Amino acid sequence: MTIYAIPDIHGHAAMLDKALARIEADGATDADEVIFLGDYIDRGPDSRGVLDRLVAGREEGRNWTFLMGNHDRMMLNYLTDGTATDPAVKSAVPWTHDRFGGACFRSYGVEPSGRGRPKDLWEAFREAVPQAHQDFLTTLTYAEERDALLFVHAGIRPGLSLAEQSQDDLIWIRGAFLESREPHPWLVVHGHTALVAPRHFGNHIDLDGGTGMGRELFPAAFEGTECFLLTRTGRVRLEREPLGPQETPPWE
């Protein structure tokens, strides 16, 4: 069985369509699984369209698995009770700000600025978001283990078992995880930290090539622990390229 992974989509529904078309062109069957790594919304122009496609795929019974991203959890928390901030955002910028959810609000026809009371904005957004989208967000998982692979949105806290990992780390972590050169119990497959292009660091694979910044969305195919990017011309093996001792980390 082939496992496909699609990293951060960030509101780019047209890019999602291209990624799914590449998976189909790769010869995917109903027995193959597609794992989405989270961050379906924000930044791009069509968060609503992305969730429409994902919800439709689930309703059609496709073998799709959906992980929670930090942007997805901020949207869920806001829909649930109006919570607009997350302690992991050190600047305390709320999700309603253009930096985070502004594009998402507008994809549902809601202008987040100049609406008066925060409660008015919350109520308008809750009314605009279909119940199917709200229900979808409540079903997202934080980690999926597949033999020697672990799929998460952001990464893991090195040295802890999967049961000991915090949900916050699984969707927010960077430094301690990205800087670790030690082997983990799995090859960790993630997104969250945007690079210029996906890269295999040896102990983890970052598939986020910066779609949220307008760059191409690359789905990946896994045969065991071998990773192949699905490009316009077909599969390209993602070779191991560990971080060099003197290399400036590409996420800085």
Backbone hydrogen bonds, N-H to C=O, Kabsch-Sander energy under -0.5 kcal/mol:
donor,donor_aa,acceptor,acceptor_aa,energy
3,I,222,F,-1.9
4,Y,2,T,-0.5
4,Y,33,E,-3.4
5,A,220,A,-2.4
6,I,35,I,-2.2
9,I,39,D,-1.3
10,H,39,D,-2.5
11,G,40,Y,-2.3
12,H,9,I,-1.1
13,A,11,G,-1.1
16,L,12,H,-1.9
17,D,13,A,-2.3
18,K,14,A,-1.8
19,A,15,M,-2.4
20,L,16,L,-2.6
21,A,17,D,-2.0
22,R,18,K,-2.0
23,I,19,A,-1.8
24,E,20,L,-2.2
25,A,21,A,-2.5
26,D,22,R,-1.4
27,G,24,E,-1.6
28,A,23,I,-1.6
32,D,29,T,-1.3
33,E,2,T,-1.6
34,V,63,N,-2.3
35,I,4,Y,-3.3
35,I,33,E,-0.5
36,F,34,V,-0.5
36,F,65,T,-3.2
37,L,6,I,-2.7
43,R,100,F,-0.7
44,G,10,H,-1.5
44,G,42,D,-2.5
46,D,11,G,-2.9
50,V,46,D,-2.0
51,L,47,S,-2.3
52,D,48,R,-2.4
53,R,49,G,-2.0
54,L,50,V,-2.2
55,V,51,L,-2.8
56,A,52,D,-2.3
57,G,53,R,-2.1
58,R,54,L,-2.1
59,E,55,V,-2.5
60,E,56,A,-1.8
61,G,58,R,-1.6
62,R,57,G,-2.2
64,W,62,R,-2.3
65,T,34,V,-2.9
67,L,36,F,-2.2
68,M,141,T,-3.1
70,N,171,I,-0.5
73,R,69,G,-2.2
74,M,70,N,-1.9
75,M,71,H,-2.0
76,L,72,D,-2.5
77,N,73,R,-2.9
78,Y,74,M,-2.2
79,L,75,M,-2.6
80,T,76,L,-2.3
81,D,77,N,-2.1
82,G,78,Y,-2.0
83,T,77,N,-1.1
89,V,86,D,-2.2
90,K,88,A,-1.1
92,A,89,V,-2.0
95,W,84,A,-3.9
97,H,94,P,-1.7
100,F,97,H,-1.6
101,G,95,W,-2.6
101,G,97,H,-0.6
102,G,97,H,-1.5
105,F,101,G,-2.8
106,R,102,G,-2.0
107,S,103,A,-1.6
108,Y,104,C,-0.9
108,Y,105,F,-1.3
109,G,106,R,-1.6
110,V,105,F,-2.2
117,R,115,R,-0.5
120,D,117,R,-0.9
121,L,117,R,-1.4
122,W,118,P,-2.4
123,E,119,K,-2.6
124,A,120,D,-2.3
125,F,121,L,-2.4
126,R,122,W,-2.7
127,E,123,E,-1.9
128,A,124,A,-1.5
129,V,125,F,-2.0
133,H,130,P,-0.8
134,Q,130,P,-1.8
135,D,131,Q,-2.9
136,F,132,A,-1.9
137,L,133,H,-1.9
138,T,134,Q,-1.1
139,T,135,D,-0.6
139,T,136,F,-1.6
140,L,137,L,-0.9
141,T,66,F,-2.1
144,E,151,F,-2.1
146,R,149,L,-2.9
149,L,146,R,-2.5
150,L,187,L,-2.1
151,F,144,E,-3.0
152,V,150,L,-0.6
152,V,189,V,-2.3
153,H,142,Y,-0.5
153,H,170,L,-0.5
154,A,170,L,-2.9
155,G,170,L,-0.7
160,L,157,R,-1.6
164,E,161,S,-0.6
165,Q,161,S,-0.7
165,Q,162,L,-0.9
170,L,166,S,-2.1
171,I,167,Q,-1.2
171,I,168,D,-0.5
172,W,168,D,-1.6
173,I,169,D,-2.0
177,F,174,R,-0.8
178,L,174,R,-3.4
179,E,175,G,-2.6
180,S,177,F,-0.9
187,L,148,A,-2.9
188,V,186,W,-0.7
188,V,203,N,-1.6
189,V,150,L,-3.1
190,H,188,V,-0.5
190,H,205,I,-2.6
191,G,153,H,-2.8
193,T,191,G,-2.3
194,A,192,H,-0.8
195,L,208,D,-2.6
199,R,206,D,-2.1
200,H,239,E,-0.6
201,F,199,R,-0.7
201,F,204,H,-2.9
203,N,201,F,-0.6
205,I,188,V,-3.0
206,D,199,R,-2.3
207,L,190,H,-2.9
207,L,205,I,-0.7
209,G,207,L,-1.1
213,M,210,G,-1.5
214,G,211,T,-2.2
215,R,210,G,-2.3
218,F,216,E,-0.7
220,A,5,A,-2.5
221,A,228,F,-3.1
222,F,3,I,-3.0
223,E,221,A,-0.5
223,E,226,E,-2.1
224,G,222,F,-0.6
226,E,223,E,-1.9
228,F,221,A,-2.4
229,L,236,V,-3.0
230,L,219,P,-2.6
231,T,229,L,-0.8
231,T,234,G,-2.7
234,G,231,T,-1.3
236,V,229,L,-2.2
238,L,227,C,-2.9
239,E,237,R,-1.0
241,E,200,H,-3.5
247,E,244,G,-1.0
252,E,249,P,-1.8
